[in-house]
Amino acid sequence: MRRSASILTLTVSVLLVLVSSVATAPGYLDYPAIVARLRSIARTHPDIARAVKLNDLLHTPLTHEGRALWALKISDHAVETEDEPAFLVDGCHHARELVTPLAVLDIAETLTSAYGRDPHVTRWVNAYEIWLIPCVNPDGLAYVFSRDSYWRKNRRPNGDGTFGVDLNRNYPFMWGVCGANSARTASDVYRGPAPASEAEIQTMLALGARERPVIYISYHSFGEEVLYPYLCGSLAERELYHTLRDQYAEAMRYSIRLASSSGESFEHFYNRFGSIAFLTEIGRSFQPPPDRVPHLVAQLRSGWRFLLDRGLGPSVYGHIRDAMTGEPVTEASISIAGIAFTEGEVRRPEPLFGRYQWLLLPGTYTITFSAPGYESITHTVEIKEEAVRLDVDLIPLVIGARRASKELSSSR
């Protein structure tokens, strides 16, 4: 019996070593190392990079274990809040996908090191606010490094002896409607007790609402695939989306497929924030050998470079303001004749400056701007190979009524 117990103890010990060996292999980063890397980049390039504690910026709760979500903001005046389009990339919704933070950090290091030397990089940094979030799931990542290298979810106690919610099933748009998600707390794809129940997702939603990014990339592993919406809905901008999807995937030599489930981040960002959004599955395993990582992240560069260029290409953009006060009309909505949304999509300006942008294919478009308490206004614009600026001043209904009354009186 003692011999059997000793063998069992040895077997368990060996298994624990094997489980943790991949996660602690040289080349992968735990969460403190990721945050340290962000801060180091910001210190080295203080004019164009800033490490941001998102929970402080957005007034959102910390994770269950008390961790903050950290981002690197890259722009030509990084310490300022600029009137520029946002480009957002994140990684590590799923804790075991250790290559994804390195993919996000590669963007940060490439952009900051090439700024002022590479004209393309310089243009992007000058034109955008680029938000990079290497890890959305820091509690899960800590558990990967300490206990279970294939842990997927966060570390919320579910109240029944199980732990964790799949963060990439917790977004509100079509939460729990279809695909690979579960109401069982023990499931790896447990969607949570309610939409956006998780602190991590509340922070991501607050950032999305604040910035309304024109482009959003979420890195996952694995499959060498680009995922696009909708799994269980009707996509109104099919031609545009499929064109950009194919170009983005081709740049990386990736295949394409629909989303795995509803409740995923990129479907939500497209639906609620108007972002052209893709989930990108990196490589052929959750944790590829670290010596393969440089090749994998290099393969991604042509993809995100394409999207950075495309975000400054054919589109209509501008500001929507009150004609009397000049203040942003944040409740304004934008519609285009011929694009009939059926999944509750609303296109609005971002709230700080009233800036909007809508990526389009070349063509002629009839665009209507409207808001509660204002007269609607319609413009026709021709989109060619560059972005077209169209600023809109909405007239309050009371002013419009007075003007109409005066015109009627003067005509008598």
Secondary structure, DSSP 8 states (H G I E B T S, - for coil): -HHHHHHHHHHHHHHHHHHHHTTTSTT---HHHHHHHHHHHHHHSTTTEEEEEHHHHHT----TTS---EEEEESTTTTS--SS-EEEEE--SSTT-THHHHHHHHHHHHHHHHTTTSHHHHHHHHH-EEEEES-S-HHHHHHHHHT-TT--S---B-SSS-B---GGG--STTTTSSBS-BS-TTSTTB--SSTT-SHHHHHHHHHHHHH--SEEEEEE-SSSEEEES-SSS--TTHHHHHHHHHHHHHHHT-EEEE-SBSS-HHHHHHHHH--EEEEEE-SSSSS--GGGHHHHHHHHHHHHHHHHHHTTSSEEEEEEEETTT--B-TT-EEEETT----S---B---TTT-EEEEE--SEEEEEEEE-TTB--EEEEEEE-SSEEE--EEE-BHHHHHHHHHHHHHHH-
